[in-house]
Amino acid sequence: KAPGRPACIPRVRPGRAPSAAQRAVQPPAAAMCSPKDRNGAADNTFTTTLTVFMEGTANPMDEITTQIALFSKLCVGKSLPADGSAAMQPSGGHYKLSFAGCGVSHGLRGTLFATGLREQCKVVRRYVEGFLDAGGTVKINFVGLSRGGIGGLYLAQELKDMDRTQVELNLLLFDPVPGNFIWMARYIDLGSVMNANMAMDVSDCAILARAVVLYPYEPLPSIAVHAPLIATFPTTCEVDTDVILGCHQGALWLRRNPDTCLSFARIRDFLTKCGSELAPSRGAAMDLDVPAEQLLAMLDKELLQQLPSTRIAHAAQPGTNIVRHPSGVYLNRSHEKLAKDLGQAARARPQNGSPYYMLDLAVA
């Protein structure tokens, strides 16, 4: 019997469909992560927590240039080598796995074509299989920026054949950018060989329990090829999509601003609610980890700014955009939740068709 696993549930090898007898005793999908667990209580049904970080294309991991590398340093757990060379680890406890941007690890091909992302996902799979072979169960908490966010979608595809009673996957995708022109992905890529089309759909990944997807609203010029991807997730997955402040990875810089402090809070809350452990904030993290009341005041002030804009995106539904409206009742969903968590009464929805959120997704 694997540690922490009910004796009545036979173990199923990853990639192998359970037998009729095994299916008969497996708990339903809801038992994998109860509503209480998903709302913040740590889930103790998994013996191993593996936290995975993937940086943006040109960003190193050994030098902290964005909050992705910062959280990698703050994350508590035994560090596993990114080349997959570690011997099989004993099951149980906390581990972390951190990948530099694919442009750093795979040079020009990584920069132009995101070469290396699938290779990194296979490294994650090897470690997960090692934990399972040691008799454990695994919760994977993933945080990725830009092309690293696309890596999270590829990871869901890589692990989709695994048994949901043994493996759970939680994703935080920060501005997932495939690096393709929208017109090429939509009209030219008939074979679906571009990252935008290959990563678009992860709806068949049954182990995907939670996905937090954050899109900074500020647009970049089309020539920068930074249109983000709006993916399709399983209907059983708890999806939290929000449009936030800032411009791409600028929202993850290490200076104290409303955009960077909001990003820090969202990543911190995702990791802790999913069961990853973080060391106390120090250094740059102390500047970003502001009290909730201070963050709310920052967002309230930002709501007063009239800076309408539109950012186009790759999406299954053409015309889906990331927008900043001239006004809103709340800045975004994060603002609404923070206000309610601090005891503020819910604000009334407008009756004249005005937007409820200043920052939101909209279909043209």
LINVENZI-V774347 format. One record per helix or strand. SS is the DSSP state (@ for helix, = for strand). FROM is the first residue (numbers start at 1). LEN is the number of residues. Records with the same first field share a line. If there is no record, write none. Layout:
BEGIN
SS = FROM-LEN + FROM-LEN
END
This chain:
BEGIN
@ = 20-6 + 29-4 + 35-4 + 67-8 + 102-12 + 117-17 + 147-12 + 182-7 + 195-4 + 222-3 + 248-5 + 258-16 + 284-5 + 292-11 + 333-9
= = 48-7 + 75-2 + 78-3 + 93-7 + 138-8 + 167-8 + 177-1 + 201-1 + 208-9 + 228-3 + 232-1 + 238-7 + 277-2 + 309-7 + 320-5 + 330-1 + 357-1 + 359-5
END
